[in-house]
Amino acid sequence: MQTTIYFSEGDSYLMEQVDIKGRRERKSRSAVILSILEEFFERDKRIGQILLDMGAVSHKDLAKGLELQKKDAAGKRLGQILLEEKLVDQEAVDRALLIQGRNDSTNGDGVV
């Protein structure tokens, strides 16, 4: 897919910031803009909804994970349960946590 973004001189500061972020993260301008949009639209969502939006988990599998979470006396997080049940992969949970703005993805510890 290709998208064209038009911006004016007044937007040059923002585009400069996008370019700086791109160099720092070694990403293209379009990848930076898409990651910013993704964070904007997904940040306040729960991890299950983000995984659904990403297509990483089905409604059925998410419902199963949530049911298991309700029954879990240890209080496991949803991401961890979905991983243990092999309903989602580690990369998807890490990505969802990154989108959500949480940086505790190193241990596969999903957040509800």
Buried (B, 14 or more C-beta within 10 A) or exposed (E): EEEEEEEEEEEEEEEEEBEEBBEEEEBEEEBBBEBBEBEEEBEEBBBBBBBBBBEBBEEEBBEBBBEBBEEEEEEBBBBBBBBEEEBBEEEBBBBBBBBBEBEEBEEBBBBE
